[in-house]
Amino acid sequence: MLISYIIIDATSTLNKESDRFLEFDELLCVGISTNYDDAIDLILEKKPQLIFFHFSNEIPLHLLLSVQQYLEKLPYVVAINATEEYAYKALKQGVMDYVLLPQLNSELRKSVLKFIKYYKDTSMEKLCIKSNGDYHFIPLDEIIYLKADNNTTDFYLQSGKIISGFKTMKFFEGQLPFYFFRVHNSYIVNIKFVTRINLGKFDCFLFDNMYKIPFSRTFRENIDAIIKRIGKI
């Protein structure tokens, strides 16, 4: 299970605490914003499951109202501020948790653990794959990687099974969550199963090195993102 999050903060307050997020293997940072307009674009583009929002005069709380015009559901928002009086207003605007400064060090961990519990209780992520006359409902966490095969897509599963879906990989790519990375025109990998990357030979190893697949220069940024997350650089 991986959970995407972003940080919205016009100051360096949360950036100084970024190492604290690395304690949690479940969390993957997909963006940081330091101004109002970029914050809205980041939320709409990345659609994170969790937002750490240090609101201020530069990026006010009503940012959430602006975002709600475009989303069916607001992500889980942890609001951060030094004023307790703003807590009620924040909760009225859809915030799920509120952390007071300067108690950030002691409260941030609690807030993350609370969200992880909430997410595990509500998450039921599966992908529907049509193969011949069958409909397979596969938990996303069991998919090791996808391989394009002309107009079909092969799904390699943790159980050892291979299921062929009668759609192109581009079609399935649009349905996959953030922790699936395209590393080649013909391959998409689940970051959970990446165990080794050889930059010199352009090889990516999965599932305790059981599978070796190539990656291409075109998707080098995605490889760098995988290395940064797994290596916690």
KEKE-3310 file (N, C-alpha, C; in steps of 0.2 Angstrom, whole numbers, plus 5000, padded with zeros to 4 digits):
npx = (5004:5003:5003:4999:5005:5005:5014:5009:5015:5020:5030:5046:5043:5036:5045:5057:5053:5052:5059:5053:5042:5048:5049:5038:5034:5024:5021:5022:5029:5022:5023:5027:5022:5023:5016:5000:4993:5000:4998:4985:4985:4994:4986:4975:4982:4990:4981:4982:4981:4982:4985:4996:4994:5000:4992:4992:4994:4999:4995:4980:4966:4955:4958:4955:4941:4941:4947:4938:4928:4932:4934:4927:4928:4936:4953:4961:4964:4977:4977:4988:4993:4997:4987:4974:4961:4957:4954:4941:4935:4943:4939:4926:4928:4931:4943:4952:4960:4969:4983:4992:5004:5017:5018:5022:5032:5028:5015:5013:5017:5007:4996:4999:4998:4985:4979:4984:4978:4964:4964:4967:4956:4946:4950:4948:4955:4954:4956:4947:4949:4945:4945:4944:4929:4929:4928:4940:4944:4956:4966:4975:4988:4993:4998:5012:5019:5015:5014:5015:5007:5005:4988:4984:4986:4997:4996:5006:5006:5008:5005:5010:5003:4998:4988:4979:4973:4961:4963:4973:4989:4990:4976:4974:4984:4978:4970:4977:4984:4995:5007:5011:5023:5027:5040:5045:5040:5033:5031:5025:5028:5025:5029:5031:5036:5049:5066:5079:5089:5098:5107:5117:5115:5102:5091:5078:5074:5062:5052:5060:5071:5066:5060:5066:5066:5067:5071:5069:5077:5068:5059:5067:5065:5055:5061:5071:5063:5058:5070:5073:5062:5062:5075:5075:5081)
npy = (4994:5011:5028:5043:5060:5078:5093:5109:5125:5140:5144:5138:5129:5116:5110:5109:5098:5087:5075:5068:5063:5052:5042:5034:5021:5019:5032:5043:5056:5067:5080:5097:5113:5131:5142:5150:5148:5138:5128:5124:5119:5109:5100:5097:5091:5080:5074:5070:5058:5063:5079:5090:5105:5120:5133:5151:5169:5171:5159:5156:5149:5147:5142:5128:5129:5134:5123:5113:5115:5109:5095:5079:5074:5081:5078:5070:5081:5089:5102:5115:5126:5141:5146:5143:5146:5146:5133:5128:5134:5129:5115:5116:5119:5107:5101:5087:5085:5094:5103:5111:5124:5128:5114:5105:5095:5084:5082:5079:5066:5058:5063:5058:5044:5042:5045:5035:5024:5027:5027:5013:5007:5011:5009:5000:4994:4989:4982:4980:4968:4963:4948:4937:4929:4932:4942:4949:4954:4962:4964:4979:4980:4967:4967:4965:4970:4977:4972:4977:4970:4970:4974:4970:4968:4961:4956:4954:4944:4944:4931:4923:4921:4925:4937:4941:4956:4963:4976:4991:4995:5009:5012:5005:5012:5024:5021:5017:5019:5031:5025:5016:5016:5021:5014:5011:5010:4998:4993:4994:4997:4992:5001:4995:4983:4984:4980:4981:4992:4994:5006:5007:4997:4999:4991:4985:4977:4966:4960:4952:4951:4942:4945:4953:4968:4980:4997:5013:5028:5038:5037:5041:5050:5045:5033:5039:5045:5034:5028:5039:5038:5025:5024:5034:5047)
npz = (5000:4995:4998:4992:4994:4996:4999:5004:5007:5010:5017:5025:5034:5034:5025:5032:5041:5033:5033:5043:5037:5030:5038:5036:5027:5019:5013:4999:4992:4980:4976:4980:4984:4984:4982:4979:4966:4960:4969:4968:4955:4957:4965:4957:4946:4952:4960:4975:4989:5001:5009:5016:5023:5026:5030:5026:5025:5013:5006:5008:5018:5010:4998:4998:4995:4982:4976:4977:4968:4957:4960:4963:4976:4990:4994:5009:5021:5030:5040:5045:5057:5067:5075:5086:5085:5072:5069:5069:5058:5048:5049:5045:5032:5026:5031:5038:5049:5061:5065:5077:5077:5089:5090:5081:5079:5089:5085:5072:5068:5075:5067:5054:5057:5061:5049:5040:5047:5044:5030:5027:5032:5023:5011:4996:4984:4967:4951:4936:4924:4908:4901:4887:4890:4903:4918:4928:4944:4951:4965:4966:4973:4970:4958:4949:4937:4921:4904:4887:4873:4858:4854:4867:4884:4896:4912:4926:4940:4958:4963:4953:4942:4925:4917:4903:4897:4886:4881:4877:4883:4886:4889:4901:4909:4912:4922:4933:4949:4957:4961:4951:4938:4922:4913:4901:4884:4883:4896:4912:4929:4946:4960:4972:4970:4965:4966:4962:4952:4938:4931:4922:4913:4910:4916:4925:4940:4947:4961:4971:4962:4953:4941:4926:4918:4904:4905:4897:4890:4888:4898:4909:4920:4927:4932:4940:4950:4956:4961:4970:4979:4984:4989:4998:4996)
capx = (5000:5007:4999:5002:5004:5008:5015:5007:5017:5023:5036:5050:5041:5036:5051:5061:5051:5051:5062:5049:5038:5051:5048:5032:5035:5017:5020:5026:5028:5022:5024:5028:5020:5024:5011:4993:4991:5004:4995:4978:4987:4997:4981:4971:4986:4992:4976:4984:4976:4984:4988:4998:4992:5001:4989:4994:4991:5001:4991:4974:4962:4949:4961:4951:4935:4942:4948:4931:4924:4934:4935:4921:4929:4942:4958:4961:4968:4979:4979:4993:4993:4999:4981:4969:4955:4956:4953:4934:4934:4946:4935:4920:4929:4933:4949:4950:4964:4972:4989:4994:5011:5023:5018:5022:5036:5025:5008:5013:5017:5000:4991:5000:4996:4978:4977:4985:4972:4958:4965:4967:4949:4942:4953:4947:4958:4955:4956:4943:4952:4941:4949:4939:4922:4929:4930:4945:4944:4963:4969:4981:4994:4995:5001:5020:5020:5011:5018:5011:5007:5000:4982:4982:4991:4998:4997:5010:5004:5012:5004:5013:4998:4998:4981:4979:4967:4960:4964:4979:4992:4988:4970:4975:4988:4974:4966:4981:4986:5001:5013:5013:5027:5029:5047:5047:5034:5030:5031:5023:5030:5022:5035:5031:5040:5055:5071:5085:5089:5105:5107:5122:5112:5095:5087:5074:5073:5056:5050:5066:5075:5063:5059:5071:5063:5071:5068:5071:5079:5062:5056:5072:5063:5051:5066:5074:5058:5058:5076:5072:5057:5065:5082:5074:5087)
capy = (5000:5017:5034:5049:5066:5084:5098:5116:5129:5146:5145:5132:5126:5109:5107:5107:5092:5082:5069:5065:5059:5046:5036:5030:5018:5020:5038:5045:5063:5068:5087:5103:5120:5137:5148:5148:5145:5131:5123:5122:5115:5103:5096:5094:5086:5074:5071:5066:5056:5067:5085:5094:5112:5125:5139:5158:5175:5169:5153:5156:5143:5147:5138:5122:5130:5134:5116:5109:5117:5104:5088:5076:5074:5084:5074:5071:5087:5090:5109:5117:5134:5143:5149:5138:5149:5144:5126:5127:5136:5124:5109:5118:5119:5100:5098:5081:5085:5101:5102:5117:5126:5125:5107:5101:5089:5079:5080:5077:5059:5056:5064:5053:5037:5043:5045:5028:5020:5029:5024:5006:5006:5013:5007:4994:4996:4983:4984:4976:4966:4959:4943:4933:4931:4933:4948:4948:4959:4961:4970:4983:4978:4961:4967:4967:4974:4976:4972:4978:4965:4973:4978:4968:4970:4956:4958:4949:4945:4941:4924:4919:4921:4931:4938:4946:4961:4965:4983:4993:4997:5016:5012:5003:5016:5029:5018:5015:5024:5035:5021:5013:5020:5018:5014:5009:5010:4992:4991:4999:4993:4993:5003:4991:4976:4986:4978:4983:4996:4995:5012:5006:4992:5000:4986:4986:4971:4966:4954:4949:4950:4937:4948:4959:4971:4986:5004:5018:5035:5042:5037:5041:5054:5040:5029:5044:5046:5027:5028:5044:5036:5019:5025:5040:5051)
capz = (5000:4995:4999:4989:4997:4994:5004:5002:5012:5008:5021:5025:5040:5033:5022:5037:5044:5027:5035:5047:5033:5027:5043:5034:5020:5015:5010:4993:4991:4973:4974:4985:4982:4989:4981:4978:4960:4959:4974:4965:4949:4959:4968:4951:4942:4955:4964:4980:4994:5008:5009:5022:5021:5031:5027:5029:5021:5006:5004:5013:5019:5005:4993:4998:4992:4975:4973:4978:4962:4951:4962:4966:4983:4993:4998:5016:5022:5037:5041:5050:5058:5074:5078:5087:5083:5065:5068:5068:5052:5044:5049:5041:5025:5024:5034:5042:5055:5062:5069:5080:5078:5087:5092:5075:5080:5092:5083:5065:5068:5076:5062:5049:5059:5061:5042:5038:5049:5041:5023:5027:5034:5018:5004:4992:4977:4963:4944:4932:4918:4904:4897:4884:4893:4910:4921:4933:4949:4954:4969:4963:4976:4968:4951:4949:4931:4915:4898:4881:4868:4853:4857:4873:4890:4901:4919:4930:4947:4964:4963:4947:4936:4920:4915:4897:4896:4879:4880:4876:4890:4887:4892:4908:4912:4914:4928:4938:4954:4956:4962:4945:4934:4916:4912:4894:4880:4883:4903:4918:4935:4953:4963:4978:4969:4963:4971:4960:4946:4935:4927:4916:4908:4908:4918:4932:4943:4951:4965:4973:4956:4949:4934:4924:4912:4902:4904:4892:4892:4888:4905:4914:4925:4932:4936:4945:4955:4959:4966:4976:4984:4988:4992:5003:4995)
cpx = (5004:5002:5002:5000:5008:5009:5013:5010:5022:5030:5040:5048:5041:5041:5056:5060:5050:5054:5058:5044:5041:5051:5043:5033:5029:5017:5024:5024:5028:5022:5024:5026:5021:5020:5004:4991:4994:5000:4989:4980:4990:4991:4977:4975:4987:4987:4978:4979:4977:4987:4990:4998:4994:4999:4992:4991:4993:4997:4985:4970:4957:4952:4957:4944:4935:4943:4942:4927:4926:4934:4928:4921:4936:4947:4958:4966:4970:4981:4984:4993:4995:4993:4976:4962:4952:4953:4945:4932:4937:4942:4929:4921:4932:4939:4947:4954:4967:4978:4992:5002:5012:5024:5019:5026:5032:5018:5008:5013:5010:4995:4992:4997:4988:4975:4978:4980:4966:4959:4964:4960:4944:4944:4951:4949:4958:4954:4952:4947:4947:4946:4945:4932:4922:4931:4934:4945:4951:4964:4975:4988:4997:4999:5008:5021:5016:5016:5013:5012:5002:4994:4980:4987:4991:4999:5000:5009:5008:5011:5007:5009:4999:4991:4982:4972:4967:4959:4971:4982:4990:4981:4970:4979:4984:4970:4970:4983:4993:5007:5014:5017:5028:5037:5050:5040:5030:5029:5029:5025:5026:5028:5036:5036:5047:5061:5078:5085:5096:5104:5111:5119:5105:5090:5084:5072:5067:5056:5056:5071:5072:5062:5064:5067:5067:5067:5072:5073:5073:5059:5061:5070:5059:5056:5070:5069:5057:5064:5075:5067:5060:5071:5081:5080:5085)
cpy = (5006:5023:5040:5055:5072:5089:5105:5120:5134:5148:5139:5128:5118:5106:5105:5100:5087:5076:5065:5060:5052:5041:5032:5027:5018:5026:5040:5052:5064:5076:5092:5109:5125:5143:5145:5145:5139:5126:5120:5117:5109:5098:5093:5090:5080:5070:5066:5064:5060:5073:5088:5101:5117:5132:5146:5163:5174:5164:5152:5149:5142:5143:5131:5123:5131:5127:5112:5110:5112:5097:5086:5076:5077:5078:5075:5076:5088:5097:5110:5124:5135:5145:5144:5140:5147:5137:5125:5129:5131:5118:5110:5118:5112:5097:5093:5081:5092:5100:5110:5118:5129:5118:5102:5094:5083:5077:5078:5069:5056:5057:5059:5046:5037:5042:5038:5023:5021:5026:5017:5004:5007:5011:5000:4994:4989:4986:4978:4974:4961:4954:4938:4934:4932:4940:4947:4954:4958:4966:4973:4981:4971:4961:4969:4972:4973:4976:4972:4973:4966:4977:4975:4969:4964:4959:4952:4950:4941:4933:4919:4919:4926:4931:4943:4950:4963:4972:4985:4995:5005:5016:5010:5008:5022:5027:5017:5020:5027:5031:5016:5018:5017:5019:5013:5009:5004:4990:4997:4994:4996:4995:4998:4985:4978:4984:4980:4987:4996:5001:5011:5002:4993:4995:4987:4979:4971:4959:4950:4947:4944:4939:4953:4962:4978:4992:5008:5025:5039:5043:5038:5045:5049:5035:5033:5044:5039:5027:5033:5041:5030:5020:5031:5045:5058)
cpz = (5000:4995:4996:4993:4994:5000:5001:5008:5009:5011:5021:5031:5039:5029:5027:5041:5039:5029:5039:5043:5030:5032:5041:5027:5016:5011:5004:4992:4983:4971:4980:4981:4987:4987:4979:4972:4958:4963:4971:4959:4951:4962:4962:4947:4945:4959:4970:4985:5000:5006:5015:5020:5027:5028:5030:5024:5014:5002:5009:5013:5013:4999:4992:4994:4985:4972:4973:4972:4957:4953:4965:4974:4985:4996:5005:5017:5029:5037:5046:5051:5066:5078:5080:5085:5076:5064:5066:5061:5047:5043:5045:5034:5022:5026:5038:5048:5055:5067:5071:5080:5085:5089:5086:5076:5083:5089:5076:5064:5069:5071:5056:5051:5059:5053:5039:5040:5045:5033:5023:5028:5028:5011:5002:4985:4973:4956:4940:4926:4914:4900:4894:4887:4900:4912:4928:4938:4953:4959:4966:4966:4974:4961:4951:4943:4926:4909:4892:4876:4863:4856:4864:4878:4895:4908:4923:4937:4952:4964:4958:4941:4931:4917:4909:4897:4889:4878:4879:4883:4891:4891:4899:4912:4915:4920:4934:4943:4953:4957:4957:4940:4928:4915:4905:4890:4881:4891:4908:4924:4941:4957:4969:4977:4966:4968:4968:4953:4944:4930:4921:4911:4906:4910:4925:4934:4948:4955:4967:4967:4952:4941:4932:4918:4910:4904:4899:4894:4892:4894:4911:4921:4930:4935:4941:4951:4959:4964:4971:4981:4988:4992:4998:5002:4997)
residu = (MET:LEU:ILE:SER:TYR:ILE:ILE:ILE:ASP:ALA:THR:SER:THR:LEU:ASN:LYS:GLU:SER:ASP:ARG:PHE:LEU:GLU:PHE:ASP:GLU:LEU:LEU:CYS:VAL:GLY:ILE:SER:THR:ASN:TYR:ASP:ASP:ALA:ILE:ASP:LEU:ILE:LEU:GLU:LYS:LYS:PRO:GLN:LEU:ILE:PHE:PHE:HIS:PHE:SER:ASN:GLU:ILE:PRO:LEU:HIS:LEU:LEU:LEU:SER:VAL:GLN:GLN:TYR:LEU:GLU:LYS:LEU:PRO:TYR:VAL:VAL:ALA:ILE:ASN:ALA:THR:GLU:GLU:TYR:ALA:TYR:LYS:ALA:LEU:LYS:GLN:GLY:VAL:MET:ASP:TYR:VAL:LEU:LEU:PRO:GLN:LEU:ASN:SER:GLU:LEU:ARG:LYS:SER:VAL:LEU:LYS:PHE:ILE:LYS:TYR:TYR:LYS:ASP:THR:SER:MET:GLU:LYS:LEU:CYS:ILE:LYS:SER:ASN:GLY:ASP:TYR:HIS:PHE:ILE:PRO:LEU:ASP:GLU:ILE:ILE:TYR:LEU:LYS:ALA:ASP:ASN:ASN:THR:THR:ASP:PHE:TYR:LEU:GLN:SER:GLY:LYS:ILE:ILE:SER:GLY:PHE:LYS:THR:MET:LYS:PHE:PHE:GLU:GLY:GLN:LEU:PRO:PHE:TYR:PHE:PHE:ARG:VAL:HIS:ASN:SER:TYR:ILE:VAL:ASN:ILE:LYS:PHE:VAL:THR:ARG:ILE:ASN:LEU:GLY:LYS:PHE:ASP:CYS:PHE:LEU:PHE:ASP:ASN:MET:TYR:LYS:ILE:PRO:PHE:SER:ARG:THR:PHE:ARG:GLU:ASN:ILE:ASP:ALA:ILE:ILE:LYS:ARG:ILE:GLY:LYS:ILE)
# end
